[in-house]
Amino acid sequence: MAKKVLVISTSLRGGSNSEILAEECVRGAKDAGNDVAYISLKEKEIKYCIGCLSCQSTGRCVLTDDVAAIMEQVKEAEVIVYATPIYYYEMSGQMKTLLDRLNPLYTSDYKFRDIYMIATAAEDADSAFEKAYNGLQGWVDCFEHATLRGMVTGGGIDDPKLALKHTDVMEQAYKLGREL
């Protein structure tokens, strides 16, 4: 049965390695017959959460930017794949900012159940990805019906578009999309 899948590329650099892998995941998910949407955070206005918590009673954020439209897609997706470059052993700042701003979903009737991460890093050690994965796990833990299911990592990928030469990682991203 086709699933409603949302892939979010959080890199702000066009043609980034994590974006390349996100697009490969999209290709796999579409080839599997899923209903797939793709969002890039490039050129999106995403303000920082101000911690007012009014969203807990109103179900929406007081800030006006592109997050409301992104949040609606996140809420309606059954599967979400976040793609991020690793900066200083952590997810990108824009990904963390988006996760913070998705706080209004906490009290909503969200549909997402399965969450995945795709990440690229200059360092090749598995440990380069642990903090980013744990950070996403912290967000997922706040949503009792959601589970962080896994991650595709591309280590040793530092130069622009180098992911294209890492056929093993490209295949993993495609396979993730196929198997969502």
URVEN-V148484 format. One record per residue. RES is the residue in one small letter. SS is DSSP state (a for helix, b for strand, c for the rest). OMEGA is omega in radians with two decimals (NA if undefined). BURIAL is 1 if it has 24 or more other C-alpha atoms within 12 Angstrom, else 0. Layout:
res:RES ss:SS omega:OMEGA burial:BURIAL
res:RES ss:SS omega:OMEGA burial:BURIAL
This chain:
res:m ss:c omega:-3.12 burial:0
res:a ss:c omega:3.10 burial:0
res:k ss:c omega:3.05 burial:1
res:k ss:b omega:-3.02 burial:1
res:v ss:b omega:3.05 burial:1
res:l ss:b omega:3.07 burial:1
res:v ss:b omega:-3.11 burial:1
res:i ss:b omega:3.05 burial:1
res:s ss:b omega:-3.05 burial:1
res:t ss:c omega:3.11 burial:1
res:s ss:c omega:3.11 burial:1
res:l ss:c omega:3.14 burial:1
res:r ss:c omega:3.10 burial:0
res:g ss:c omega:3.13 burial:0
res:g ss:c omega:-3.13 burial:0
res:s ss:c omega:-3.13 burial:1
res:n ss:a omega:3.12 burial:1
res:s ss:a omega:3.09 burial:1
res:e ss:a omega:3.10 burial:1
res:i ss:a omega:3.13 burial:1
res:l ss:a omega:3.08 burial:1
res:a ss:a omega:3.14 burial:1
res:e ss:a omega:3.09 burial:1
res:e ss:a omega:3.06 burial:1
res:c ss:a omega:3.09 burial:1
res:v ss:a omega:3.14 burial:1
res:r ss:a omega:3.12 burial:1
res:g ss:a omega:-3.13 burial:1
res:a ss:a omega:3.10 burial:1
res:k ss:a omega:3.12 burial:1
res:d ss:a omega:3.11 burial:0
res:a ss:c omega:3.09 burial:0
res:g ss:c omega:3.13 burial:0
res:n ss:c omega:3.03 burial:1
res:d ss:b omega:-2.96 burial:1
res:v ss:b omega:3.00 burial:1
res:a ss:b omega:-3.12 burial:1
res:y ss:b omega:3.08 burial:1
res:i ss:b omega:2.97 burial:1
res:s ss:b omega:3.12 burial:1
res:l ss:c omega:3.05 burial:1
res:k ss:c omega:3.09 burial:0
res:e ss:c omega:3.04 burial:0
res:k ss:c omega:3.05 burial:1
res:e ss:c omega:3.14 burial:0
res:i ss:c omega:3.14 burial:1
res:k ss:c omega:3.10 burial:1
res:y ss:c omega:3.02 burial:1
res:c ss:c omega:3.13 burial:1
res:i ss:c omega:3.03 burial:0
res:g ss:c omega:-3.09 burial:0
res:c ss:c omega:3.12 burial:0
res:l ss:c omega:3.08 burial:0
res:s ss:c omega:3.12 burial:0
res:c ss:a omega:-3.13 burial:1
res:q ss:a omega:3.11 burial:0
res:s ss:a omega:-3.10 burial:0
res:t ss:a omega:-3.10 burial:0
res:g ss:c omega:3.09 burial:0
res:r ss:c omega:-3.10 burial:1
res:c ss:c omega:3.11 burial:1
res:v ss:c omega:-3.13 burial:0
res:l ss:c omega:3.14 burial:0
res:t ss:c omega:3.10 burial:0
res:d ss:c omega:-3.08 burial:0
res:d ss:c omega:-3.06 burial:1
res:v ss:a omega:-3.11 burial:1
res:a ss:a omega:3.13 burial:1
res:a ss:a omega:3.09 burial:0
res:i ss:a omega:-3.11 burial:1
res:m ss:a omega:3.13 burial:1
res:e ss:a omega:3.11 burial:1
res:q ss:a omega:3.09 burial:1
res:v ss:a omega:-3.10 burial:1
res:k ss:a omega:-3.06 burial:1
res:e ss:a omega:-3.14 burial:1
res:a ss:c omega:3.04 burial:1
res:e ss:c omega:-3.13 burial:1
res:v ss:b omega:3.10 burial:1
res:i ss:b omega:3.05 burial:1
res:v ss:b omega:3.07 burial:1
res:y ss:b omega:3.08 burial:1
res:a ss:b omega:-3.07 burial:1
res:t ss:b omega:2.88 burial:1
res:p ss:b omega:3.08 burial:1
res:i ss:c omega:3.08 burial:1
res:y ss:b omega:3.13 burial:1
res:y ss:c omega:3.08 burial:0
res:y ss:c omega:-3.10 burial:1
res:e ss:b omega:3.06 burial:1
res:m ss:c omega:3.12 burial:1
res:s ss:c omega:3.12 burial:1
res:g ss:a omega:-3.14 burial:1
res:q ss:a omega:3.08 burial:1
res:m ss:a omega:3.13 burial:1
res:k ss:a omega:3.11 burial:1
res:t ss:a omega:3.09 burial:1
res:l ss:a omega:3.13 burial:1
res:l ss:a omega:3.10 burial:1
res:d ss:a omega:-3.08 burial:1
res:r ss:a omega:3.11 burial:1
res:l ss:a omega:-3.14 burial:1
res:n ss:a omega:3.12 burial:1
res:p ss:a omega:3.14 burial:1
res:l ss:a omega:-3.08 burial:1
res:y ss:a omega:-3.10 burial:1
res:t ss:a omega:-3.06 burial:0
res:s ss:c omega:3.06 burial:1
res:d ss:c omega:-3.11 burial:0
res:y ss:c omega:-3.10 burial:1
res:k ss:c omega:-3.06 burial:1
res:f ss:c omega:3.13 burial:1
res:r ss:c omega:-3.07 burial:1
res:d ss:b omega:-3.12 burial:1
res:i ss:b omega:3.11 burial:1
res:y ss:b omega:3.07 burial:1
res:m ss:b omega:2.95 burial:1
res:i ss:b omega:-3.10 burial:1
res:a ss:b omega:3.05 burial:1
res:t ss:b omega:-3.13 burial:1
res:a ss:b omega:3.06 burial:1
res:a ss:c omega:3.13 burial:1
res:e ss:c omega:-3.06 burial:0
res:d ss:c omega:-3.11 burial:0
res:a ss:c omega:3.09 burial:0
res:d ss:a omega:-3.11 burial:0
res:s ss:a omega:3.14 burial:0
res:a ss:a omega:-3.04 burial:1
res:f ss:a omega:-2.99 burial:1
res:e ss:a omega:-3.08 burial:1
res:k ss:a omega:3.11 burial:0
res:a ss:a omega:3.13 burial:1
res:y ss:a omega:3.12 burial:1
res:n ss:a omega:3.09 burial:0
res:g ss:a omega:3.09 burial:1
res:l ss:a omega:3.09 burial:1
res:q ss:a omega:3.10 burial:1
res:g ss:a omega:3.09 burial:0
res:w ss:a omega:-3.12 burial:1
res:v ss:a omega:-3.13 burial:1
res:d ss:a omega:3.13 burial:0
res:c ss:c omega:-3.11 burial:0
res:f ss:c omega:-2.97 burial:1
res:e ss:c omega:-3.13 burial:0
res:h ss:c omega:-3.08 burial:0
res:a ss:c omega:3.12 burial:1
res:t ss:b omega:3.03 burial:1
res:l ss:b omega:-2.96 burial:1
res:r ss:b omega:-3.12 burial:0
res:g ss:b omega:-3.03 burial:1
res:m ss:b omega:2.95 burial:1
res:v ss:b omega:-3.11 burial:1
res:t ss:b omega:3.04 burial:1
res:g ss:b omega:3.13 burial:1
res:g ss:b omega:-3.13 burial:1
res:g ss:c omega:-3.12 burial:1
res:i ss:c omega:-3.05 burial:1
res:d ss:c omega:-3.11 burial:1
res:d ss:c omega:3.12 burial:0
res:p ss:c omega:3.08 burial:0
res:k ss:c omega:3.13 burial:0
res:l ss:a omega:3.12 burial:1
res:a ss:a omega:-3.13 burial:1
res:l ss:a omega:3.14 burial:1
res:k ss:a omega:3.10 burial:0
res:h ss:c omega:-3.03 burial:0
res:t ss:a omega:3.12 burial:0
res:d ss:a omega:-3.14 burial:0
res:v ss:a omega:3.07 burial:1
res:m ss:a omega:3.12 burial:1
res:e ss:a omega:3.12 burial:1
res:q ss:a omega:3.13 burial:1
res:a ss:a omega:3.10 burial:1
res:y ss:a omega:-3.14 burial:1
res:k ss:a omega:3.08 burial:1
res:l ss:a omega:3.12 burial:1
res:g ss:a omega:-3.14 burial:1
res:r ss:a omega:-3.00 burial:1
res:e ss:a omega:-3.10 burial:1
res:l ss:c omega:NA burial:1
